[in-house]
Amino acid sequence: MSSRIKNTACPGIGGRRPAGLLQYGFASLLIAGMLVALLSACSRDAGDLPAPGAGQTGEIQWAKTFGGSGAETARSIIATRDGGLAILGFSESTDGDLSDKATAVNDYWLLKLDAAGNREWTRTYGGSKDDRGQAVVELSDGGYAITGYAMSDDGDGSNNEGFHDNWVLRLDAAGEILWERSFGFSGHDHSYDLLETDDGGLFFIGFLDLTAARADGYAEKNPYATRHGVGEFWCTKLSADGSLQWRYYFGGTDNDRAHAAVAAPDGGFVMAGFSESDDFDISQPNGSYDFWVVKVNRQGELQWETNLGGTGIDIASDIAADPRGGYLVAGQSFSTDGDISANRGESDVWVVRLDPAGNMLWEQSYGGPAFDAAESIALTSDGNFLISGTTRSSNANLQNAGENDVLLLKIDGAGRLLWQTTYGGPGIDLGFDAVEAADGSIYVAGELSPDGSPGLAPLGETDLLLLKIR
């Protein structure tokens, strides 16, 4: 099948207004399976279409790939203060763009680019085992902090307690390590997102393998700790020098995982992910997996929590603060009932808007007849939102060039679809994050399959993909 680029402008889709909750989740295999799907759709007449803000149209200007002969991927992209970009992912190659890397295992991979996508510098961080970067943030001092999960206790890693640990690094403006810290126990402990806090420290989230942690003597949060389940929302606050200030976990007896976090106006934090549990910290479960959103204060104490979804599998991937108040949570839904008012296919991109207290204001599904999912949501300068992910659907509003294509949507604050763009070739191509630059340009970071795509020959097994969109 020939590869192609498709951009469609779509009319707005209204949402309903009950009260609801959030979710995301499954175990590692289920999550991996879901990554192969996801995101987009529209309906109604084109006459309802609002004009895109800031002159954005969804037109793809260029696509670039980075990597070597092995497998590379991006997980996080930010616009930097100098007008450029920083991308974090992971890489196993030792050639091509990674010719200075010695070991053919996954390392964190940080790329600093200019606005044209040209490399200014790149760095890898890791050791002799599996280390996977997930999120990057630019700090107030001009440096960076990165997080993910790592198995190495050598090379750049000074300690590991078991399988994967949360591994956090603070870097200077050139990507040199200032300090690194590992947090975890003898099981699988993953970190997916981090923020700089108002005191110059860091807040990061993920999940804790509580079964292993309890076996290692982790006794916080008694008396509930012995009765909680395998995976828990886990949040950690560090000082500016990486010292542990506090850490807490939340969940029930089953699998609960945090994927993203934002700062709250009162100095606390709001986390989004999924819950499979129906007890302890989970008050209103809906089905198999729910979007689960948890608010804590600046000391890490639980203030409110809410579940959202239906009787199927619903997974939240990201959360964005709304400057008008409240939060937008994005992910994917397999449900056809409960809080979901309209199901469009096998799996839909599902977005929920919450008020500051966690009550649902509206919800909206986007996609086609097949498998669509959101991986990120981000505020734009015109007060609208970008959603990146993947689509397997093909219909009047979506064209799919192969198995999975990168999907980018723009919606307004009421959930109306402004435009959508897809990009891909005959293989599995995935979008993981998107950001708006100061000039209004949009950049999407993801993964390109070894089948290549329009005008891009593959570099290796999978390549780190960067798209520029106007």
C-alpha positions in Angstrom: 0.0 0.0 0.0 1.4 3.4 -0.9 2.2 5.7 2.0 0.5 9.1 2.1 -0.2 12.1 4.3 -3.8 13.1 5.0 -5.1 16.3 6.6 -8.8 16.9 7.3 -10.6 19.7 8.8 -13.6 18.5 10.8 -16.7 20.0 12.3 -17.1 20.3 16.1 -18.7 17.5 18.1 -20.7 18.5 21.1 -20.2 16.8 24.5 -22.6 16.0 27.3 -22.4 17.4 30.8 -22.8 14.9 33.7 -20.4 14.2 36.5 -17.7 11.6 35.9 -14.3 10.1 36.4 -11.1 9.0 34.8 -9.0 5.9 34.0 -6.2 4.1 32.2 -4.6 1.0 32.5 -3.5 -2.5 32.1 -0.6 -4.7 32.8 2.5 -4.4 30.7 1.4 -6.8 27.9 -2.0 -5.2 27.7 -0.4 -1.7 27.5 2.0 -2.9 24.8 -0.9 -4.3 22.8 -2.8 -1.1 23.1 0.0 1.0 21.8 -0.6 -0.6 18.4 -3.8 1.4 17.7 -5.5 4.7 18.0 -6.8 8.3 17.7 -9.0 10.6 15.7 -12.4 11.3 14.0 -15.1 13.7 13.4 -18.8 14.0 12.4 -21.4 16.6 11.3 -21.4 19.1 8.6 -18.3 21.2 7.7 -20.3 24.3 8.2 -19.9 23.8 12.0 -16.2 23.9 11.9 -14.5 26.7 14.0 -11.5 28.4 12.5 -8.2 27.0 13.7 -6.4 29.3 16.1 -3.1 31.0 15.6 -3.2 30.3 11.9 -2.7 26.6 12.4 -4.1 24.3 9.7 -2.6 20.9 10.4 -0.5 20.9 7.3 2.7 18.8 7.6 5.7 20.9 6.6 8.4 18.2 7.0 9.3 14.9 8.6 12.7 13.8 9.9 14.0 10.6 11.5 16.9 10.0 13.9 18.6 6.7 14.9 20.8 3.8 13.9 20.3 0.3 12.7 18.6 -0.8 15.9 15.3 0.4 17.5 14.8 4.0 18.6 11.7 5.8 19.8 10.6 9.2 21.2 8.4 9.5 24.3 8.5 13.3 25.2 9.1 16.6 23.4 9.3 20.1 24.8 9.9 23.6 23.2 13.0 25.1 24.8 13.5 28.8 25.8 16.1 29.3 23.0 13.5 28.5 20.3 14.6 24.9 19.8 13.4 21.5 21.0 14.4 18.8 23.3 13.2 15.2 22.8 13.6 12.2 25.2 13.2 8.6 24.3 15.4 5.5 24.3 17.8 3.8 21.8 19.6 0.5 21.4 21.7 1.4 18.4 25.5 1.8 18.4 25.8 3.3 14.9 24.3 6.1 12.8 23.3 9.0 15.1 24.5 6.9 18.0 27.9 6.0 16.9 29.4 7.0 20.2 27.2 4.6 22.1 29.1 1.4 23.1 26.4 -1.1 24.2 23.5 -2.4 22.1 20.9 -2.2 24.9 18.3 0.5 25.6 19.6 3.8 27.0 17.8 7.1 27.7 18.4 9.2 24.6 18.1 13.0 24.8 18.3 15.1 21.6 18.7 18.9 21.6 17.5 20.4 18.2 17.1 23.8 16.7 13.7 24.9 15.3 14.6 23.4 11.9 15.1 20.0 13.5 18.9 20.1 13.2 20.9 18.4 16.0 22.7 20.7 18.3 23.8 17.9 20.6 22.6 14.4 21.8 23.4 12.4 24.9 22.7 8.9 26.0 22.4 7.9 29.7 22.4 4.3 31.0 24.5 1.2 31.6 24.6 -2.4 30.5 20.9 -3.2 31.0 17.5 -1.9 29.9 17.0 1.8 30.5 14.1 3.7 29.0 13.6 7.5 29.1 10.0 8.7 29.3 9.8 12.5 30.1 11.9 15.6 29.9 11.4 19.1 31.4 13.5 22.3 31.0 14.3 23.7 34.4 14.3 27.3 35.6 18.2 27.3 35.6 18.4 26.4 31.9 19.2 22.8 32.5 16.9 19.7 32.2 15.5 16.9 34.3 14.6 13.5 32.8 12.9 10.5 34.2 12.0 7.0 33.1 12.8 3.5 34.3 16.1 1.7 34.4 17.7 -1.7 35.2 21.3 -0.7 35.1 23.5 -0.3 38.2 26.6 0.6 36.2 27.6 3.1 33.7 25.7 6.3 34.5 23.5 4.5 37.0 24.9 4.2 40.6 22.2 1.9 42.1 19.4 -0.5 41.2 17.2 -2.4 43.7 15.8 -5.1 41.4 14.2 -5.0 38.0 13.3 -1.5 36.7 13.6 1.4 39.2 12.4 5.0 38.7 15.6 6.7 37.5 15.7 10.5 37.6 18.6 12.7 36.3 19.3 16.4 36.6 21.4 17.8 33.8 23.0 21.1 32.9 22.2 23.1 29.8 24.6 21.0 27.7 23.1 17.7 28.9 25.9 16.8 31.4 24.8 14.9 34.5 24.7 17.0 37.7 23.1 14.2 39.7 21.2 11.0 39.3 19.0 9.1 41.7 17.3 5.7 41.6 14.1 4.9 43.5 12.5 1.5 43.7 12.4 -1.9 45.2 13.0 -5.5 44.0 10.1 -5.4 41.5 9.2 -3.4 38.5 8.8 0.3 39.4 8.3 2.7 36.4 8.3 6.5 36.2 6.4 8.2 33.3 6.3 12.0 34.0 8.0 14.7 36.1 7.6 18.4 36.9 9.7 21.2 38.4 8.1 22.4 41.6 7.8 26.0 42.8 10.6 25.5 45.3 13.1 24.3 42.6 12.6 20.6 43.4 11.1 17.9 41.3 7.9 15.9 41.5 7.7 12.6 39.5 5.0 9.9 39.1 4.6 6.3 37.9 3.7 3.1 39.5 5.1 1.0 42.4 5.2 -2.8 42.4 3.9 -2.9 46.0 4.1 -6.7 46.4 7.9 -6.5 45.9 8.2 -3.3 48.0 6.4 -4.9 50.9 8.7 -7.9 50.7 11.6 -5.4 50.9 10.3 -3.9 54.1 8.6 -0.8 52.6 6.3 0.1 55.5 4.9 3.6 54.6 1.1 4.2 54.5 0.2 1.7 57.3 -2.2 0.1 58.0 -3.4 -0.2 54.4 0.0 -1.1 52.9 -0.3 -4.8 53.5 -3.7 -4.9 51.8 -3.0 -2.9 48.7 -2.4 -4.6 45.4 0.3 -5.2 42.9 0.6 -1.8 41.1 -0.1 1.6 42.7 0.0 5.2 41.7 3.3 6.4 43.1 4.3 10.0 43.5 7.6 11.3 44.8 8.9 14.8 45.8 12.6 15.6 45.6 14.5 18.7 46.7 16.7 20.5 44.1 19.7 18.4 45.0 17.8 15.1 44.5 17.1 14.4 48.2 13.9 12.5 48.9 11.3 14.7 50.7 8.3 12.5 50.6 6.6 9.7 48.6 3.1 8.2 48.7 1.2 5.6 46.8 -2.6 5.3 46.1 -4.8 2.6 44.7 -6.5 -0.7 45.7 -6.0 -4.4 45.5 -5.5 -4.6 41.8 -3.5 -2.8 39.1 -3.4 1.0 39.3 -0.9 3.1 37.4 -0.2 6.9 37.0 0.9 8.1 33.6 1.0 11.9 33.8 0.8 14.8 36.2 0.2 18.6 36.3 0.7 21.2 38.9 -2.5 22.5 40.6 -3.0 26.2 41.3 -2.8 25.6 45.1 0.7 24.1 44.9 -0.6 20.5 44.9 -0.5 18.0 42.0 -3.1 16.2 39.9 -2.2 12.7 38.5 -4.0 10.8 35.7 -3.7 7.1 34.8 -5.9 4.1 35.3 -7.3 1.9 38.0 -8.4 -1.7 37.9 -9.3 -1.7 41.6 -12.7 -1.3 43.3 -11.6 -0.7 47.0 -9.4 1.3 49.4 -8.6 4.6 47.6 -11.0 4.0 44.7 -14.5 5.1 45.6 -16.6 4.8 42.4 -15.3 2.2 40.0 -17.0 1.8 36.6 -15.6 -1.3 34.9 -12.6 -3.3 33.9 -10.2 -0.4 33.8 -11.1 3.2 34.5 -9.5 6.6 33.9 -8.4 7.5 37.5 -7.5 11.0 38.5 -6.0 11.8 41.9 -5.4 15.2 43.5 -2.8 15.6 46.3 -1.8 18.7 48.2 1.8 20.0 48.3 2.6 17.5 51.1 1.4 14.6 49.0 -1.9 14.0 51.0 -4.9 12.8 49.1 -7.6 15.5 48.6 -9.9 13.9 46.0 -10.0 11.1 43.4 -12.4 10.3 40.6 -13.0 7.4 38.2 -14.2 7.8 34.7 -15.3 5.3 32.0 -17.6 2.5 31.3 -17.6 -1.3 31.7 -14.8 -1.8 29.2 -11.2 -0.9 29.3 -10.5 2.9 29.5 -7.0 4.2 29.9 -5.8 7.8 30.6 -2.5 8.7 29.1 -2.1 12.4 29.8 -3.5 15.4 31.6 -3.4 19.2 30.8 -4.4 22.1 33.0 -7.0 24.4 31.6 -6.3 28.1 32.2 -10.0 28.6 32.6 -9.9 26.2 35.5 -9.9 22.5 35.8 -8.2 19.8 33.7 -8.5 17.9 30.4 -7.6 14.2 30.5 -7.0 12.2 27.3 -6.6 8.5 26.6 -8.5 5.7 25.0 -11.8 4.0 25.6 -13.2 0.6 24.6 -16.4 1.2 26.5 -19.8 1.8 25.0 -21.7 2.8 28.2 -21.2 4.6 31.5 -19.6 8.0 31.1 -19.1 7.4 27.4 -21.9 8.9 25.4 -20.8 7.8 21.9 -18.5 5.0 20.8 -17.1 5.3 17.2 -15.1 2.1 16.8 -13.1 -0.6 18.5 -11.2 1.9 20.6 -11.7 5.7 20.6 -9.6 8.7 21.6 -11.5 9.8 24.7 -11.2 13.3 26.3 -12.8 14.4 29.5 -12.9 17.9 31.0 -13.0 18.2 34.8 -13.7 21.1 37.0 -11.1 22.0 39.8 -12.8 19.6 42.2 -12.7 16.6 39.8 -16.3 16.7 38.5 -16.8 15.9 34.9 -18.0 18.9 32.8 -18.0 17.2 29.4 -16.6 14.1 27.6 -16.0 13.5 23.9 -14.9 10.6 21.7 -12.9 10.9 18.5 -11.9 8.3 16.0 -13.1 6.0 13.3 -14.3 2.4 13.0 -11.0 0.8 14.1 -8.5 1.3 16.9 -7.7 4.9 17.8 -5.9 6.2 21.0 -4.4 9.3 22.5 -1.0 9.5 24.1 -0.7 13.2 24.9 -2.7 16.4 25.3 -1.2 19.9 25.5 -2.5 23.4 25.8 -1.8 25.8 22.8 -1.3 29.6 22.9 -4.9 30.2 21.6 -6.5 28.3 24.5 -7.1 25.2 22.5 -5.6 21.7 22.9 -3.4 19.4 20.8 -3.8 15.6 21.1 -1.3 13.2 19.7 -1.6 9.4 19.3 -2.2 6.7 16.8 -5.0 5.7 14.4 -5.8 2.5 12.6 -9.1 3.8 11.2 -9.9 4.8 7.7 -13.2 6.6 6.7 -14.3 9.8 5.0 -12.4 12.0 7.6 -9.4 9.7 8.1 -7.0 8.1 5.7 -4.7 5.3 7.0 -1.7 4.5 5.0 -1.0 1.1 6.6 -1.4 -0.5 10.0 -1.1 2.4 12.4 -0.5 6.1 11.5 0.5 9.0 13.7 -2.6 11.0 14.6 -2.7 14.7 15.6 -6.0 16.4 16.6 -6.7 20.0 17.7 -9.8 20.6 19.8 -11.2 23.7 21.4 -12.0 24.1 25.1 -15.5 22.7 24.6 -14.3 19.6 22.9 -15.1 20.6 19.3 -12.7 19.1 16.7 -10.9 21.9 14.8 -8.7 19.8 12.5 -6.9 16.5 12.4 -3.8 15.2 10.5 -2.5 11.7 10.0 1.0 10.6 8.9 2.5 7.2 8.1 3.5 4.5 5.8 2.6 0.8 5.4 3.8 -0.2 8.9 3.1 0.7 12.5 3.8 4.4 13.1 3.1 5.9 16.4 2.7 9.4 17.9 3.7 9.9 21.5 3.8 13.6 22.2 3.2 17.0 20.7 4.2 20.6 21.6 3.5 24.1 20.2 6.6 26.3 19.7 6.7 30.1 20.4 6.1 30.8 16.7 2.9 28.7 16.6 4.5 25.7 14.8 3.6 22.3 16.1 6.1 19.4 16.6 5.1 15.8 17.0 7.5 13.2 18.3 7.0 9.5 17.8 8.2 6.3 16.2 8.5 5.3 12.5 8.3 1.6 11.5 11.0 -0.1 9.4 8.7 0.2 6.4 9.4 3.9 6.1 7.0 6.7 5.1 6.6 9.5 2.5 10.0 10.5 1.4 11.7 8.8 4.4 13.7 5.6 4.0 14.1 3.7 7.3 17.3 3.9 9.3 16.8 0.8 11.4 14.3 -1.4 13.1 12.3 1.6 14.3 13.3 5.3 14.1 12.7 8.3 16.2 10.3 10.4 14.2 9.8 14.2 14.3 7.1 16.0 12.4 6.7 19.8 12.0 3.1 21.0 11.4 1.7 24.4 10.8 
